[in-house]
Amino acid sequence: MAVPKRKTTKSKRNMRRAHDALTTTNWVEDQNTGEPKRRHHIDLKTGTYKGKQVIEGKA
């Protein structure tokens, strides 16, 4: 069975775990409706993106 030759230092352990943190989604208030929406995503309710009509919105 493999056994580590040296103890892993706190620094190396924490560097390995640096990518385990959860990321938060970025929500902003929509200028037209005032409802929260995700940045850089199409607003499915109105069908707009960057102020332009891209798809048909949900009625």
N, CA, C, O and CB atoms as a CASP TS submission, in Angstrom:
PFRMAT TS
TARGET T0000
AUTHOR 0000-0000-0000
METHOD Language model
MODEL 1
PARENT N/A
ATOM      1  N   MET     1       0.844  -1.177   0.000  1.00  0.00           N
ATOM      2  CA  MET     1       0.000   0.000   0.000  1.00  0.00           C
ATOM      3  C   MET     1       0.894   1.246   0.000  1.00  0.00           C
ATOM      4  O   MET     1       1.898   1.303   0.710  1.00  0.00           O
ATOM      5  CB  MET     1      -0.963  -0.006   1.226  1.00  0.00           C
ATOM      6  N   ALA     2       0.515   2.234  -0.803  1.00  0.00           N
ATOM      7  CA  ALA     2       1.318   3.448  -0.920  1.00  0.00           C
ATOM      8  C   ALA     2       1.151   4.312   0.319  1.00  0.00           C
ATOM      9  O   ALA     2       0.037   4.535   0.792  1.00  0.00           O
ATOM     10  CB  ALA     2       0.928   4.239  -2.180  1.00  0.00           C
ATOM     11  N   VAL     3       2.274   4.795   0.837  1.00  0.00           N
ATOM     12  CA  VAL     3       2.273   5.653   2.013  1.00  0.00           C
ATOM     13  C   VAL     3       3.046   6.919   1.656  1.00  0.00           C
ATOM     14  O   VAL     3       4.142   6.832   1.102  1.00  0.00           O
ATOM     15  CB  VAL     3       2.899   4.925   3.261  1.00  0.00           C
ATOM     16  N   PRO     4       2.492   8.100   1.966  1.00  0.00           N
ATOM     17  CA  PRO     4       3.223   9.325   1.655  1.00  0.00           C
ATOM     18  C   PRO     4       4.531   9.410   2.441  1.00  0.00           C
ATOM     19  O   PRO     4       4.575   9.075   3.625  1.00  0.00           O
ATOM     20  CB  PRO     4       2.353  10.547   1.951  1.00  0.00           C
ATOM     21  N   LYS     5       5.582   9.856   1.782  1.00  0.00           N
ATOM     22  CA  LYS     5       6.894   9.961   2.429  1.00  0.00           C
ATOM     23  C   LYS     5       6.951  11.163   3.370  1.00  0.00           C
ATOM     24  O   LYS     5       7.593  11.105   4.419  1.00  0.00           O
ATOM     25  CB  LYS     5       8.005  10.068   1.372  1.00  0.00           C
ATOM     26  N   ARG     6       6.275  12.259   2.991  1.00  0.00           N
ATOM     27  CA  ARG     6       6.286  13.461   3.815  1.00  0.00           C
ATOM     28  C   ARG     6       4.837  13.912   4.078  1.00  0.00           C
ATOM     29  O   ARG     6       3.921  13.600   3.317  1.00  0.00           O
ATOM     30  CB  ARG     6       7.109  14.597   3.124  1.00  0.00           C
ATOM     31  N   LYS     7       4.669  14.645   5.164  1.00  0.00           N
ATOM     32  CA  LYS     7       3.365  15.203   5.479  1.00  0.00           C
ATOM     33  C   LYS     7       3.047  16.327   4.497  1.00  0.00           C
ATOM     34  O   LYS     7       3.914  17.144   4.189  1.00  0.00           O
ATOM     35  CB  LYS     7       3.321  15.718   6.940  1.00  0.00           C
ATOM     36  N   THR     8       1.815  16.373   4.007  1.00  0.00           N
ATOM     37  CA  THR     8       1.387  17.463   3.142  1.00  0.00           C
ATOM     38  C   THR     8       1.226  18.724   3.984  1.00  0.00           C
ATOM     39  O   THR     8       0.517  18.715   4.990  1.00  0.00           O
ATOM     40  CB  THR     8       0.061  17.108   2.406  1.00  0.00           C
ATOM     41  N   THR     9       1.873  19.793   3.579  1.00  0.00           N
ATOM     42  CA  THR     9       1.827  21.030   4.352  1.00  0.00           C
ATOM     43  C   THR     9       0.456  21.691   4.212  1.00  0.00           C
ATOM     44  O   THR     9      -0.300  21.404   3.283  1.00  0.00           O
ATOM     45  CB  THR     9       2.941  21.997   3.897  1.00  0.00           C
ATOM     46  N   LYS    10       0.157  22.576   5.151  1.00  0.00           N
ATOM     47  CA  LYS    10      -1.114  23.293   5.115  1.00  0.00           C
ATOM     48  C   LYS    10      -1.219  24.126   3.844  1.00  0.00           C
ATOM     49  O   LYS    10      -2.297  24.260   3.263  1.00  0.00           O
ATOM     50  CB  LYS    10      -1.265  24.188   6.354  1.00  0.00           C
ATOM     51  N   SER    11      -0.098  24.680   3.423  1.00  0.00           N
ATOM     52  CA  SER    11      -0.090  25.511   2.224  1.00  0.00           C
ATOM     53  C   SER    11      -0.474  24.696   0.987  1.00  0.00           C
ATOM     54  O   SER    11      -1.334  25.109   0.209  1.00  0.00           O
ATOM     55  CB  SER    11       1.292  26.150   2.030  1.00  0.00           C
ATOM     56  N   LYS    12       0.163  23.544   0.810  1.00  0.00           N
ATOM     57  CA  LYS    12      -0.139  22.700  -0.359  1.00  0.00           C
ATOM     58  C   LYS    12      -1.568  22.164  -0.295  1.00  0.00           C
ATOM     59  O   LYS    12      -2.253  22.093  -1.315  1.00  0.00           O
ATOM     60  CB  LYS    12       0.859  21.525  -0.450  1.00  0.00           C
ATOM     61  N   ARG    13      -2.016  21.787   0.902  1.00  0.00           N
ATOM     62  CA  ARG    13      -3.380  21.284   1.057  1.00  0.00           C
ATOM     63  C   ARG    13      -4.392  22.354   0.668  1.00  0.00           C
ATOM     64  O   ARG    13      -5.354  22.075  -0.047  1.00  0.00           O
ATOM     65  CB  ARG    13      -3.625  20.821   2.503  1.00  0.00           C
ATOM     66  N   ASN    14      -4.169  23.594   1.146  1.00  0.00           N
ATOM     67  CA  ASN    14      -5.100  24.682   0.852  1.00  0.00           C
ATOM     68  C   ASN    14      -5.041  25.100  -0.611  1.00  0.00           C
ATOM     69  O   ASN    14      -6.055  25.529  -1.160  1.00  0.00           O
ATOM     70  CB  ASN    14      -4.805  25.877   1.740  1.00  0.00           C
ATOM     71  N   MET    15      -3.881  24.988  -1.258  1.00  0.00           N
ATOM     72  CA  MET    15      -3.792  25.292  -2.688  1.00  0.00           C
ATOM     73  C   MET    15      -4.620  24.305  -3.500  1.00  0.00           C
ATOM     74  O   MET    15      -5.250  24.675  -4.491  1.00  0.00           O
ATOM     75  CB  MET    15      -2.328  25.266  -3.155  1.00  0.00           C
ATOM     76  N   ARG    16      -4.612  23.069  -3.079  1.00  0.00           N
ATOM     77  CA  ARG    16      -5.377  22.045  -3.786  1.00  0.00           C
ATOM     78  C   ARG    16      -6.873  22.295  -3.640  1.00  0.00           C
ATOM     79  O   ARG    16      -7.645  22.022  -4.559  1.00  0.00           O
ATOM     80  CB  ARG    16      -5.019  20.647  -3.261  1.00  0.00           C
ATOM     81  N   ARG    17      -7.279  22.813  -2.491  1.00  0.00           N
ATOM     82  CA  ARG    17      -8.693  23.040  -2.220  1.00  0.00           C
ATOM     83  C   ARG    17      -9.177  24.402  -2.701  1.00  0.00           C
ATOM     84  O   ARG    17     -10.339  24.748  -2.487  1.00  0.00           O
ATOM     85  CB  ARG    17      -8.955  22.905  -0.747  1.00  0.00           C
ATOM     86  N   ALA    18      -8.327  25.169  -3.336  1.00  0.00           N
ATOM     87  CA  ALA    18      -8.686  26.526  -3.746  1.00  0.00           C
ATOM     88  C   ALA    18      -9.814  26.536  -4.770  1.00  0.00           C
ATOM     89  O   ALA    18     -10.549  27.520  -4.854  1.00  0.00           O
ATOM     90  CB  ALA    18      -7.474  27.236  -4.314  1.00  0.00           C
ATOM     91  N   HIS    19      -9.970  25.477  -5.546  1.00  0.00           N
ATOM     92  CA  HIS    19     -10.977  25.444  -6.600  1.00  0.00           C
ATOM     93  C   HIS    19     -12.292  24.828  -6.137  1.00  0.00           C
ATOM     94  O   HIS    19     -13.214  24.688  -6.941  1.00  0.00           O
ATOM     95  CB  HIS    19     -10.452  24.678  -7.786  1.00  0.00           C
ATOM     96  N   ASP    20     -12.402  24.459  -4.871  1.00  0.00           N
ATOM     97  CA  ASP    20     -13.600  23.795  -4.376  1.00  0.00           C
ATOM     98  C   ASP    20     -14.694  24.762  -3.957  1.00  0.00           C
ATOM     99  O   ASP    20     -15.807  24.329  -3.659  1.00  0.00           O
ATOM    100  CB  ASP    20     -13.248  22.918  -3.221  1.00  0.00           C
ATOM    101  N   ALA    21     -14.413  26.054  -3.925  1.00  0.00           N
ATOM    102  CA  ALA    21     -15.387  27.032  -3.461  1.00  0.00           C
ATOM    103  C   ALA    21     -16.548  27.132  -4.442  1.00  0.00           C
ATOM    104  O   ALA    21     -16.364  26.979  -5.650  1.00  0.00           O
ATOM    105  CB  ALA    21     -14.726  28.405  -3.272  1.00  0.00           C
ATOM    106  N   LEU    22     -17.731  27.387  -3.927  1.00  0.00           N
ATOM    107  CA  LEU    22     -18.913  27.557  -4.757  1.00  0.00           C
ATOM    108  C   LEU    22     -18.952  28.972  -5.311  1.00  0.00           C
ATOM    109  O   LEU    22     -18.623  29.927  -4.608  1.00  0.00           O
ATOM    110  CB  LEU    22     -20.195  27.251  -3.959  1.00  0.00           C
ATOM    111  N   THR    23     -19.351  29.108  -6.565  1.00  0.00           N
ATOM    112  CA  THR    23     -19.459  30.426  -7.175  1.00  0.00           C
ATOM    113  C   THR    23     -20.910  30.895  -7.128  1.00  0.00           C
ATOM    114  O   THR    23     -21.833  30.084  -7.199  1.00  0.00           O
ATOM    115  CB  THR    23     -18.939  30.403  -8.632  1.00  0.00           C
ATOM    116  N   THR    24     -21.102  32.195  -7.010  1.00  0.00           N
ATOM    117  CA  THR    24     -22.451  32.748  -6.978  1.00  0.00           C
ATOM    118  C   THR    24     -22.824  33.230  -8.371  1.00  0.00           C
ATOM    119  O   THR    24     -21.969  33.684  -9.133  1.00  0.00           O
ATOM    120  CB  THR    24     -22.558  33.903  -5.948  1.00  0.00           C
ATOM    121  N   THR    25     -24.105  33.127  -8.696  1.00  0.00           N
ATOM    122  CA  THR    25     -24.578  33.631  -9.982  1.00  0.00           C
ATOM    123  C   THR    25     -24.804  35.126  -9.863  1.00  0.00           C
ATOM    124  O   THR    25     -25.197  35.622  -8.807  1.00  0.00           O
ATOM    125  CB  THR    25     -25.881  32.907 -10.431  1.00  0.00           C
ATOM    126  N   ASN    26     -24.556  35.839 -10.943  1.00  0.00           N
ATOM    127  CA  ASN    26     -24.633  37.292 -10.936  1.00  0.00           C
ATOM    128  C   ASN    26     -26.018  37.721 -11.413  1.00  0.00           C
ATOM    129  O   ASN    26     -26.345  37.550 -12.587  1.00  0.00           O
ATOM    130  CB  ASN    26     -23.522  37.912 -11.828  1.00  0.00           C
ATOM    131  N   TRP    27     -26.825  38.268 -10.527  1.00  0.00           N
ATOM    132  CA  TRP    27     -28.169  38.722 -10.848  1.00  0.00           C
ATOM    133  C   TRP    27     -28.197  40.244 -10.882  1.00  0.00           C
ATOM    134  O   TRP    27     -27.591  40.906 -10.039  1.00  0.00           O
ATOM    135  CB  TRP    27     -29.195  38.177  -9.827  1.00  0.00           C
ATOM    136  N   VAL    28     -28.903  40.788 -11.859  1.00  0.00           N
ATOM    137  CA  VAL    28     -29.099  42.236 -11.944  1.00  0.00           C
ATOM    138  C   VAL    28     -30.582  42.510 -12.143  1.00  0.00           C
ATOM    139  O   VAL    28     -31.348  41.612 -12.494  1.00  0.00           O
ATOM    140  CB  VAL    28     -28.254  42.862 -13.104  1.00  0.00           C
ATOM    141  N   GLU    29     -30.974  43.750 -11.918  1.00  0.00           N
ATOM    142  CA  GLU    29     -32.368  44.144 -12.113  1.00  0.00           C
ATOM    143  C   GLU    29     -32.585  44.517 -13.573  1.00  0.00           C
ATOM    144  O   GLU    29     -31.828  45.310 -14.132  1.00  0.00           O
ATOM    145  CB  GLU    29     -32.748  45.328 -11.182  1.00  0.00           C
ATOM    146  N   ASP    30     -33.608  43.953 -14.190  1.00  0.00           N
ATOM    147  CA  ASP    30     -33.924  44.247 -15.589  1.00  0.00           C
ATOM    148  C   ASP    30     -34.417  45.686 -15.698  1.00  0.00           C
ATOM    149  O   ASP    30     -35.229  46.133 -14.888  1.00  0.00           O
ATOM    150  CB  ASP    30     -34.992  43.254 -16.143  1.00  0.00           C
ATOM    151  N   GLN    31     -33.924  46.411 -16.704  1.00  0.00           N
ATOM    152  CA  GLN    31     -34.277  47.825 -16.852  1.00  0.00           C
ATOM    153  C   GLN    31     -35.735  48.012 -17.256  1.00  0.00           C
ATOM    154  O   GLN    31     -36.362  48.996 -16.864  1.00  0.00           O
ATOM    155  CB  GLN    31     -33.373  48.485 -17.880  1.00  0.00           C
ATOM    156  N   ASN    32     -36.281  47.077 -18.038  1.00  0.00           N
ATOM    157  CA  ASN    32     -37.656  47.239 -18.514  1.00  0.00           C
ATOM    158  C   ASN    32     -38.682  46.773 -17.485  1.00  0.00           C
ATOM    159  O   ASN    32     -39.624  47.502 -17.174  1.00  0.00           O
ATOM    160  CB  ASN    32     -37.850  46.474 -19.812  1.00  0.00           C
ATOM    161  N   THR    33     -38.506  45.567 -16.958  1.00  0.00           N
ATOM    162  CA  THR    33     -39.508  44.989 -16.066  1.00  0.00           C
ATOM    163  C   THR    33     -39.185  45.176 -14.595  1.00  0.00           C
ATOM    164  O   THR    33     -40.088  45.119 -13.760  1.00  0.00           O
ATOM    165  CB  THR    33     -39.659  43.533 -16.356  1.00  0.00           C
ATOM    166  N   GLY    34     -37.918  45.397 -14.255  1.00  0.00           N
ATOM    167  CA  GLY    34     -37.531  45.550 -12.869  1.00  0.00           C
ATOM    168  C   GLY    34     -37.360  44.231 -12.135  1.00  0.00           C
ATOM    169  O   GLY    34     -37.116  44.225 -10.929  1.00  0.00           O
ATOM    170  N   GLU    35     -37.484  43.106 -12.845  1.00  0.00           N
ATOM    171  CA  GLU    35     -37.333  41.795 -12.233  1.00  0.00           C
ATOM    172  C   GLU    35     -35.874  41.358 -12.299  1.00  0.00           C
ATOM    173  O   GLU    35     -35.142  41.802 -13.184  1.00  0.00           O
ATOM    174  CB  GLU    35     -38.242  40.762 -12.926  1.00  0.00           C
ATOM    175  N   PRO    36     -35.435  40.496 -11.382  1.00  0.00           N
ATOM    176  CA  PRO    36     -34.047  40.022 -11.442  1.00  0.00           C
ATOM    177  C   PRO    36     -33.827  39.096 -12.630  1.00  0.00           C
ATOM    178  O   PRO    36     -34.678  38.268 -12.955  1.00  0.00           O
ATOM    179  CB  PRO    36     -33.673  39.300 -10.145  1.00  0.00           C
ATOM    180  N   LYS    37     -32.674  39.249 -13.271  1.00  0.00           N
ATOM    181  CA  LYS    37     -32.307  38.379 -14.387  1.00  0.00           C
ATOM    182  C   LYS    37     -30.805  38.176 -14.358  1.00  0.00           C
ATOM    183  O   LYS    37     -30.078  38.987 -13.785  1.00  0.00           O
ATOM    184  CB  LYS    37     -32.764  38.978 -15.755  1.00  0.00           C
ATOM    185  N   ARG    38     -30.333  37.091 -14.977  1.00  0.00           N
ATOM    186  CA  ARG    38     -28.912  36.809 -15.010  1.00  0.00           C
ATOM    187  C   ARG    38     -28.249  37.635 -16.091  1.00  0.00           C
ATOM    188  O   ARG    38     -28.812  37.840 -17.166  1.00  0.00           O
ATOM    189  CB  ARG    38     -28.657  35.321 -15.238  1.00  0.00           C
ATOM    190  N   ARG    39     -27.033  38.114 -15.795  1.00  0.00           N
ATOM    191  CA  ARG    39     -26.305  38.921 -16.774  1.00  0.00           C
ATOM    192  C   ARG    39     -25.857  38.049 -17.929  1.00  0.00           C
ATOM    193  O   ARG    39     -25.574  36.867 -17.737  1.00  0.00           O
ATOM    194  CB  ARG    39     -25.092  39.617 -16.125  1.00  0.00           C
ATOM    195  N   HIS    40     -25.788  38.612 -19.122  1.00  0.00           N
ATOM    196  CA  HIS    40     -25.334  37.966 -20.342  1.00  0.00           C
ATOM    197  C   HIS    40     -26.203  36.768 -20.717  1.00  0.00           C
ATOM    198  O   HIS    40     -25.720  35.812 -21.324  1.00  0.00           O
ATOM    199  CB  HIS    40     -23.896  37.530 -20.187  1.00  0.00           C
ATOM    200  N   HIS    41     -27.489  36.820 -20.354  1.00  0.00           N
ATOM    201  CA  HIS    41     -28.433  35.776 -20.718  1.00  0.00           C
ATOM    202  C   HIS    41     -29.677  36.432 -21.309  1.00  0.00           C
ATOM    203  O   HIS    41     -30.008  37.570 -20.976  1.00  0.00           O
ATOM    204  CB  HIS    41     -28.795  34.890 -19.487  1.00  0.00           C
ATOM    205  N   ILE    42     -30.349  35.715 -22.173  1.00  0.00           N
ATOM    206  CA  ILE    42     -31.599  36.208 -22.759  1.00  0.00           C
ATOM    207  C   ILE    42     -32.683  36.185 -21.694  1.00  0.00           C
ATOM    208  O   ILE    42     -32.808  35.211 -20.952  1.00  0.00           O
ATOM    209  CB  ILE    42     -32.021  35.355 -23.996  1.00  0.00           C
ATOM    210  N   ASP    43     -33.465  37.252 -21.615  1.00  0.00           N
ATOM    211  CA  ASP    43     -34.607  37.285 -20.710  1.00  0.00           C
ATOM    212  C   ASP    43     -35.727  36.505 -21.382  1.00  0.00           C
ATOM    213  O   ASP    43     -36.306  36.971 -22.363  1.00  0.00           O
ATOM    214  CB  ASP    43     -35.048  38.763 -20.372  1.00  0.00           C
ATOM    215  N   LEU    44     -36.036  35.316 -20.860  1.00  0.00           N
ATOM    216  CA  LEU    44     -37.011  34.442 -21.509  1.00  0.00           C
ATOM    217  C   LEU    44     -38.428  34.992 -21.410  1.00  0.00           C
ATOM    218  O   LEU    44     -39.271  34.659 -22.243  1.00  0.00           O
ATOM    219  CB  LEU    44     -36.957  33.055 -20.896  1.00  0.00           C
ATOM    220  N   LYS    45     -38.709  35.819 -20.421  1.00  0.00           N
ATOM    221  CA  LYS    45     -40.058  36.355 -20.271  1.00  0.00           C
ATOM    222  C   LYS    45     -40.385  37.346 -21.387  1.00  0.00           C
ATOM    223  O   LYS    45     -41.483  37.320 -21.944  1.00  0.00           O
ATOM    224  CB  LYS    45     -40.213  37.029 -18.905  1.00  0.00           C
ATOM    225  N   THR    46     -39.423  38.226 -21.714  1.00  0.00           N
ATOM    226  CA  THR    46     -39.660  39.217 -22.764  1.00  0.00           C
ATOM    227  C   THR    46     -38.985  38.852 -24.078  1.00  0.00           C
ATOM    228  O   THR    46     -39.378  39.358 -25.129  1.00  0.00           O
ATOM    229  CB  THR    46     -39.178  40.572 -22.311  1.00  0.00           C
ATOM    230  N   GLY    47     -37.972  37.979 -24.043  1.00  0.00           N
ATOM    231  CA  GLY    47     -37.268  37.570 -25.257  1.00  0.00           C
ATOM    232  C   GLY    47     -36.271  38.587 -25.747  1.00  0.00           C
ATOM    233  O   GLY    47     -35.961  38.625 -26.938  1.00  0.00           O
ATOM    234  N   THR    48     -35.753  39.425 -24.845  1.00  0.00           N
ATOM    235  CA  THR    48     -34.812  40.465 -25.255  1.00  0.00           C
ATOM    236  C   THR    48     -33.418  40.163 -24.738  1.00  0.00           C
ATOM    237  O   THR    48     -33.243  39.472 -23.734  1.00  0.00           O
ATOM    238  CB  THR    48     -35.272  41.836 -24.758  1.00  0.00           C
ATOM    239  N   TYR    49     -32.420  40.702 -25.453  1.00  0.00           N
ATOM    240  CA  TYR    49     -31.022  40.625 -25.040  1.00  0.00           C
ATOM    241  C   TYR    49     -30.354  41.920 -25.468  1.00  0.00           C
ATOM    242  O   TYR    49     -30.368  42.266 -26.649  1.00  0.00           O
ATOM    243  CB  TYR    49     -30.297  39.373 -25.659  1.00  0.00           C
ATOM    244  N   LYS    50     -29.771  42.637 -24.521  1.00  0.00           N
ATOM    245  CA  LYS    50     -29.132  43.937 -24.745  1.00  0.00           C
ATOM    246  C   LYS    50     -30.101  44.927 -25.398  1.00  0.00           C
ATOM    247  O   LYS    50     -29.706  45.717 -26.257  1.00  0.00           O
ATOM    248  CB  LYS    50     -27.881  43.771 -25.621  1.00  0.00           C
ATOM    249  N   GLY    51     -31.351  44.879 -24.991  1.00  0.00           N
ATOM    250  CA  GLY    51     -32.346  45.818 -25.477  1.00  0.00           C
ATOM    251  C   GLY    51     -32.925  45.488 -26.833  1.00  0.00           C
ATOM    252  O   GLY    51     -33.750  46.248 -27.340  1.00  0.00           O
ATOM    253  N   LYS    52     -32.522  44.375 -27.446  1.00  0.00           N
ATOM    254  CA  LYS    52     -33.023  43.985 -28.766  1.00  0.00           C
ATOM    255  C   LYS    52     -33.890  42.743 -28.643  1.00  0.00           C
ATOM    256  O   LYS    52     -33.602  41.853 -27.843  1.00  0.00           O
ATOM    257  CB  LYS    52     -31.856  43.732 -29.747  1.00  0.00           C
ATOM    258  N   GLN    53     -34.945  42.684 -29.432  1.00  0.00           N
ATOM    259  CA  GLN    53     -35.837  41.515 -29.438  1.00  0.00           C
ATOM    260  C   GLN    53     -35.150  40.383 -30.183  1.00  0.00           C
ATOM    261  O   GLN    53     -34.869  40.498 -31.376  1.00  0.00           O
ATOM    262  CB  GLN    53     -37.219  41.854 -30.096  1.00  0.00           C
ATOM    263  N   VAL    54     -34.878  39.287 -29.479  1.00  0.00           N
ATOM    264  CA  VAL    54     -34.127  38.174 -30.054  1.00  0.00           C
ATOM    265  C   VAL    54     -35.049  37.003 -30.363  1.00  0.00           C
ATOM    266  O   VAL    54     -34.984  36.432 -31.451  1.00  0.00           O
ATOM    267  CB  VAL    54     -33.011  37.730 -29.104  1.00  0.00           C
ATOM    268  N   ILE    55     -35.906  36.643 -29.414  1.00  0.00           N
ATOM    269  CA  ILE    55     -36.849  35.546 -29.600  1.00  0.00           C
ATOM    270  C   ILE    55     -38.231  36.002 -29.145  1.00  0.00           C
ATOM    271  O   ILE    55     -38.378  37.058 -28.530  1.00  0.00           O
ATOM    272  CB  ILE    55     -36.397  34.276 -28.818  1.00  0.00           C
ATOM    273  N   GLU    56     -39.216  35.210 -29.450  1.00  0.00           N
ATOM    274  CA  GLU    56     -40.565  35.505 -28.990  1.00  0.00           C
ATOM    275  C   GLU    56     -40.638  35.230 -27.498  1.00  0.00           C
ATOM    276  O   GLU    56     -40.236  34.156 -27.050  1.00  0.00           O
ATOM    277  CB  GLU    56     -41.622  34.669 -29.765  1.00  0.00           C
ATOM    278  N   GLY    57     -41.139  36.168 -26.730  1.00  0.00           N
ATOM    279  CA  GLY    57     -41.248  35.995 -25.292  1.00  0.00           C
ATOM    280  C   GLY    57     -42.432  35.135 -24.932  1.00  0.00           C
ATOM    281  O   GLY    57     -43.333  34.925 -25.745  1.00  0.00           O
ATOM    282  N   LYS    58     -42.431  34.630 -23.692  1.00  0.00           N
ATOM    283  CA  LYS    58     -43.546  33.823 -23.218  1.00  0.00           C
ATOM    284  C   LYS    58     -44.726  34.742 -22.910  1.00  0.00           C
ATOM    285  O   LYS    58     -44.572  35.781 -22.267  1.00  0.00           O
ATOM    286  CB  LYS    58     -43.142  32.992 -21.963  1.00  0.00           C
ATOM    287  N   ALA    59     -45.878  34.348 -23.370  1.00  0.00           N
ATOM    288  CA  ALA    59     -47.066  35.184 -23.158  1.00  0.00           C
ATOM    289  C   ALA    59     -47.679  34.948 -21.805  1.00  0.00           C
ATOM    290  O   ALA    59     -48.686  35.571 -21.466  1.00  0.00           O
ATOM    291  CB  ALA    59     -48.098  34.926 -24.232  1.00  0.00           C
TER
END
